[in-house]
């Protein structure tokens, strides 16, 4: 009777009374090494047994296939001889040449089967001894058939008929049948031997499986013995890794928030600087251009009737002043769109879109909802996204059609700029030297929004900016004259 399982594989071994901690680890290491050596030896033995069983099974399967094939070949010899004899009798008795084709086909089949059987029994001395008389009887039978067919073809029908009526053909056919029967019995005996070998191999395999099962049970017991300690260590390491990961996530979140605040601050500082430059250009250059225009008008009035060349120079100077005023206006609008401050985001975006439509030659589709409302900071951010998107279109896209859409969906405002240009691989967006869209992305993130860029080579580009739909009545549209920037 076997002892209880907990005695065979104790989950916890009581420590000796005065165990030396400096000696215990080497002893445990040597025991583990011996266990690993035993496991490796048993595994190699089982592997060898498995390979031997597989080899024997493959060998037996091949032999069974060959034996079954030779049985079919031997049966084909007898069947083909019967067909040849039937065609021979039909031709000899009737002289009808339609019997010749079946006769020749049957003779060819006999020859092929006889060659296969001869090749098979070359390496089998016992089978070759049994096949030799059969081969001789087949050749004799084919010779007897050939004699009667030749006589009939020469017109000696009576002689051919006499050959058929003799008992020579019957005796030779019986010899073929007897020889084939002995060979079939021999092949059946060989199949029985192969079957017994298979059964013996299967028994060995069954024994190996039983031994492997016992080995697995022993291994499982050892596993239970160490699993608790390993699980405790694994849990301790998992908690340590999780704690470090949580700390790292917190640091990443804090650093990301700092970067977003920094990007927002830089964008705000940039916009403030643009607004300051816009005011200074408006005030200083506006005053200079206004004074220059007054002086030019006074000089033109005084020089009436003077030299035509001088008047032409004054007209040219007036045109230059007008170009300067237009350039000043365009620079101020690029720095800080006055319509964005005075009229609000939607009219400013509509005016910007009309300017881009004229620049593109009319190949631009607009879909701007007039009822969209956003606060000043959100409107400015969306306006800058549209500017950056069109700047990239002019620089890189080589587009034929552009679409700009602004809509409000539930609690979000969505701005879409889409083109059918050359496109690019978005995976390379982080490697580009420019920071325009990256700055817009962090700016939208600081406002609680997001930026999505979709593109592929030769598939165009789609830039989508999404912000929460919030409105600050105090900053959405300040009253006229309160910090507004106009144009002279």
C-alpha positions, 0 to 999 in steps of 0.5 A, spaced: 500 500 500 502 506 498 503 512 503 499 518 503 500 523 498 502 528 503 507 523 505 510 522 498 510 530 497 510 534 503 508 541 501 512 544 507 518 540 510 520 542 517 527 545 518 532 541 522 533 544 529 540 547 528 540 549 521 546 553 518 543 558 513 550 558 510 550 551 508 543 550 506 543 554 500 549 549 497 545 543 499 539 545 496 542 547 489 545 540 489 539 537 490 536 541 485 541 539 480 540 532 481 533 533 480 534 536 473 539 531 471 534 526 473 528 529 469 533 530 463 535 523 463 527 521 463 525 526 458 531 523 453 529 516 454 521 518 453 524 522 447 528 516 444 522 511 446 517 516 442 522 516 436 523 508 436 515 507 436 514 513 430 519 509 426 516 502 427 509 505 426 512 508 419 516 502 417 510 498 418 505 503 415 510 502 408 510 495 409 503 494 409 502 499 403 507 495 399 503 488 401 497 491 399 499 493 393 503 487 391 496 483 392 492 488 387 498 486 382 498 479 383 490 479 382 491 484 376 495 478 373 490 473 373 484 478 371 488 480 365 490 473 363 483 471 363 481 477 359 487 475 354 484 468 354 477 471 352 479 475 347 483 470 344 478 465 344 473 470 340 478 471 335 480 464 334 473 462 333 470 468 329 476 471 326 473 478 328 479 483 328 475 487 334 478 482 339 485 484 337 485 490 341 482 488 348 487 482 347 493 486 346 491 491 352 490 485 356 497 482 354 500 489 356 497 489 363 500 482 364 507 484 362 506 491 367 504 487 373 509 481 372 514 486 372 512 490 378 511 483 382 518 481 379 521 487 382 518 487 388 520 480 390 528 481 388 529 483 395 525 477 398 528 470 398 522 467 400 517 470 396 522 470 390 521 462 391 514 462 390 513 467 385 518 464 380 513 458 378 508 463 377 512 467 373 514 461 368 507 459 368 505 466 366 510 466 360 508 459 358 500 461 358 502 467 354 506 463 349 500 458 348 496 464 347 500 467 342 501 461 338 494 460 337 493 468 335 499 467 330 496 461 327 489 464 326 492 471 323 496 466 318 489 463 316 490 457 319 483 457 323 483 449 324 490 449 327 488 455 332 482 452 334 485 445 335 490 449 340 484 452 343 481 445 344 487 442 348 488 442 355 494 445 355 491 452 356 487 450 362 493 446 365 497 453 365 492 457 367 491 453 373 498 453 375 498 461 374 491 461 379 495 456 384 501 460 384 498 466 385 493 463 391 500 461 394 503 468 394 496 471 396 497 467 402 504 468 403 502 476 403 497 475 408 501 472 413 506 477 412 501 482 414 499 478 420 506 479 422 506 486 421 500 487 425 503 483 431 509 488 430 505 494 431 501 491 437 508 490 440 510 497 438 503 500 441 504 496 448 511 499 448 508 506 447 503 505 452 508 503 457 512 509 456 505 513 456 504 510 463 511 512 465 510 519 463 504 520 467 507 517 473 513 522 472 508 528 471 505 526 477 512 526 481 513 533 477 507 536 479 508 534 486 515 538 486 511 544 483 506 544 489 512 544 493 515 550 491 509 554 488 507 557 494 514 560 495 515 562 488 508 565 488 509 569 494 516 572 491 512 573 484 507 577 488 512 581 491 516 583 485 509 585 481 507 589 487 514 593 486 514 593 479 506 596 479 508 601 484 514 604 480 510 604 474 504 608 478 510 613 480 512 613 473 505 614 470 504 620 475 511 623 473 509 623 466 502 626 467 505 631 471 511 633 466 505 632 460 501 637 464 507 642 465 509 641 457 502 643 456 502 649 460 508 651 457 506 651 450 500 654 452 504 660 455 508 660 449 502 661 445 499 666 449 506 670 449 506 669 442 499 672 441 500 678 446 507 679 442 503 679 435 497 684 438 503 689 441 506 689 434 500 689 431 498 696 435 505 699 434 505 698 427 497 700 426 499 707 430 506 708 428 506 706 421 499 709 420 501 716 423 507 716 418 503 714 412 497 719 414 502 724 414 506 722 408 499 722 404 498 729 407 504 732 405 504 728 398 497 732 397 500 738 399 506 738 394 501 735 388 497 742 389 503 746 389 506 743 383 500 744 379 502 746 372 509 744 373 514 740 370 510 733 367 516 729 370 515 731 377 508 730 377 509 723 374 514 722 380 509 724 385 504 720 382 509 714 383 510 716 390 503 716 391 502 709 388 508 707 393 504 709 399 498 706 397 502 699 396 505 701 403 498 702 406 496 695 403 502 691 406 501 694 413 494 692 413 496 685 411 501 684 416 497 687 421 491 682 419 496 676 419 499 678 426 492 679 429 486 679 425 482 685 426 475 682 424 476 676 430 476 682 435 471 686 432 466 681 429 467 675 432 470 668 430 465 666 425 465 672 421 473 672 421 473 665 419 469 666 413 473 672 411 479 668 411 476 663 407 474 668 402 481 670 401 483 663 400 478 662 395 480 668 391 488 665 392 486 658 390 482 661 384 475 658 386 477 651 387 475 651 394 468 648 398 466 652 404 461 649 409 461 654 415 455 654 420 453 661 422 451 659 429 457 656 432 459 660 438 466 660 441 470 664 446 476 669 444 481 664 446 478 658 443 476 662 436 483 664 436 486 657 437 481 655 431 483 661 427 491 659 427 489 652 426 486 654 419 492 659 418 497 653 419 493 648 415 493 653 409 500 655 409 502 647 409 497 646 403 500 652 399 507 649 401 507 642 400 500 639 398 500 641 391 492 640 391 487 642 386 481 642 391 480 644 398 474 644 403 473 648 409 468 646 414 466 649 421 460 645 425 458 645 432 456 637 434 453 637 441 458 640 446 464 640 441 466 645 435 469 642 429 474 645 424 476 641 418 481 643 413 481 637 407 485 637 401 486 632 395 494 634 395 500 629 395 499 627 402 504 624 407 506 619 411 503 621 418 508 616 422 514 621 419 510 627 422 514 627 429 521 627 425 519 634 421 523 640 422 517 644 423 513 645 429 506 649 427 501 643 427 505 640 434 504 647 437 497 647 435 496 640 438 498 642 445 495 649 444 488 645 443 490 640 449 491 646 454 483 648 452 481 641 453 481 640 445 484 635 440 488 635 434 487 630 429 491 629 422 489 624 417 494 623 411 497 618 406 501 618 400 497 620 394 491 620 398 490 628 401 490 631 408 485 632 413 486 636 419 481 636 424 481 641 430 476 639 436 474 644 442 469 644 447 463 649 445 463 654 451 462 661 450 464 667 454 460 673 453 465 678 456 470 676 451 467 673 445 466 680 442 468 686 446 465 693 444 468 697 439 474 701 441 475 697 447 482 695 444 480 694 437 485 694 432 482 698 426 485 700 419 486 706 416 
